Amino acid sequence: MTVNDLAKIDGFNTIILSDGSLEVSSAYTGDLLSDVIANVGDDSVLITVQAHKNTIAVCSLSSMPAIVICNGRSCPDDMIKAAKENDISIFETDDTQFLASVKIAKALNL
Amino acid sequence: MQEIPINTYSSPTVILDLIYRLKVKDVMYKDLTCATMSSTLREIQHLMKKEKITGVPIVQGKRLIGLVSMDDIIQALDKGYIEEPCKAYMSRNIIVLEDDMPISFAINYFDKFSFHRFPVLNKEKELVGMITSRDISATLLVEINREMEILEKSQASNQPTNPNNINGEIHSYNIIKHDFENAGYASTQIKKKLKKGGVATQIIRRAAIASYEMEMNIVVHSNGGQLSATYTPNKVIICAQDRGPGIKDIEKALTPGWSTANDWIRSLGFGAGMGLPNVKNVSDDFSIESSPKGTSVTCTINLQKKDEENKDDSK
């Protein structure tokens, strides 16, 4: 599926849609950025509560096209700006990371 | 608008060097005109006129209590309380800068907030100065002039090129302690450079992991330092050099899960004790040296494809 399909998932609010055509083939759930950068696979969406600019750096370095920020946390402006500059899309949801992961797994037919 | 048209993470290196090297205390004005809570707004209005300033900090001893701006005075004139003490009318929620911060912070603040000036506090939280965007522009112009002069001179003297540059290129980046705002910039540049050079994706990934962890280590744990990347046709050598305080027990630091990070750092998603182990894991060659004067970490990644597969499996 693509980033555009993430935007359609129930309960996901689009904060910024940078490049909706990018491929999403997997997902990674985690808040420890060192763990994320070390283990994430290609074309993965990141499911996390880390709503700050460094998360964008990690996504950009690991070629992740999108982030889902969980538990109703909101993104600061500098994070959204950095996402835009790096072609990364951001979604916010009130869901827990577990629930968001399940929804994405279903959308990926896993 | 007060916006300062300098991008604090993708401007030319010369400019980035400047805005990180210059501290708020180098730029701020220290000759402050202050008032106290019992000063009337009328007195403050006269102060502004006399000193040709548009904002007056309200202090108690060396502590900053509030700020009266030209807007506050206009309000007071309009609503008729200009003769009253400023205590009830001054702005109390004030955004301040610290004198040790690089001016990149100040530039970001001016671009982020619509204030015309920021009070500057020292480590003891005492008011030591004020900074306006004009102070920054003026200082930057002087410094840029100086840098341009040096550049022109070095071009004119036609020096032989640095022998290191014949093999490839060396890029180095200054990393500031606790500068989470710009953390990740150096590693992103290294990644871009390798991508441009057509290096295989998996190898770029390893270089990105190593450089990011090394960069974050300087930001999180050190007093600041430098990250450099040396590019040769066969390998990239990434080197982190900081200015202390050193690692007490290197063996422990290389143990996955061992960390000295505090709760604040951990809440940002760092300090999981995975940094150095991650770097070591993706390196083809890895070395570390540390003393209280500083730590230096060198990581070499071969750009050939041969051992890519087994490195990729190890986690």
Interface residues (C-beta under 8 A of the other chain):
Chain A: D31 L32 L33 S34 D35 I37 A38 N39 D42 T48 Q50 H52 K53 N54 T55 I56 A57 V58 S60 L61 S62 S63 D77 D78
Chain B: K112 F180 E181 A183 G184 Y185 S187 T188 K191 T201 R205 A208 I209 Y212 E213 M216 L268 G269 F270 A272 M274 G275 N278 N281 K315
